[in-house]
Amino acid sequence: MERPFNDDMEYIATYKIALFTSTRIISVFKFKTSEKAQFNLEEAMQNPRMAGQARNGTFVMAATFFPPDEAAVTTIRDLFVSHEFVE
């Protein structure tokens, strides 16, 4: 958990998995409203350093893997979107 850097957020959780040859970062952001989440998802989708962005209610997730691993990112995105968060 990290301190939010945006007044629209309630919190940020970042999971970093690093190996000698790759780095995998999964970030989950909780926004105060669904509208704020949608706006920030659209902003995140314009960032070329982020991939696998998705929104689920007031939560936004970005999974960025280097080297790219579309299959893994798609699996994580699908799990995130199908999860039922307790607000």
GIMOPE-V294417 format. One record per backbone hydrogen bond with DSSP energy under -0.5 kcal/mol. NH is the residue of the N-H (numbers start at 1). CO is the residue of the C=O. If there is no record, write none. Layout:
# GIMOPE-V294417
nh:co
NH:CO
NH:CO
This chain:
# GIMOPE-V294417
nh:co
2:12
9:6
10:30
11:30
12:2
13:28
15:26
16:14
17:15
17:24
18:16
19:22
23:66
24:17
25:64
26:15
27:62
28:13
29:60
30:11
31:29
31:58
32:8
37:33
38:34
39:35
40:36
41:37
42:38
43:39
44:40
45:41
46:43
47:44
48:46
50:47
54:61
56:59
59:56
60:29
61:54
62:27
63:51
64:25
64:62
65:63
66:23
73:69
74:70
75:71
76:72
77:73
78:74
79:75
80:76
81:77
82:78
83:79
83:80
85:83
87:85
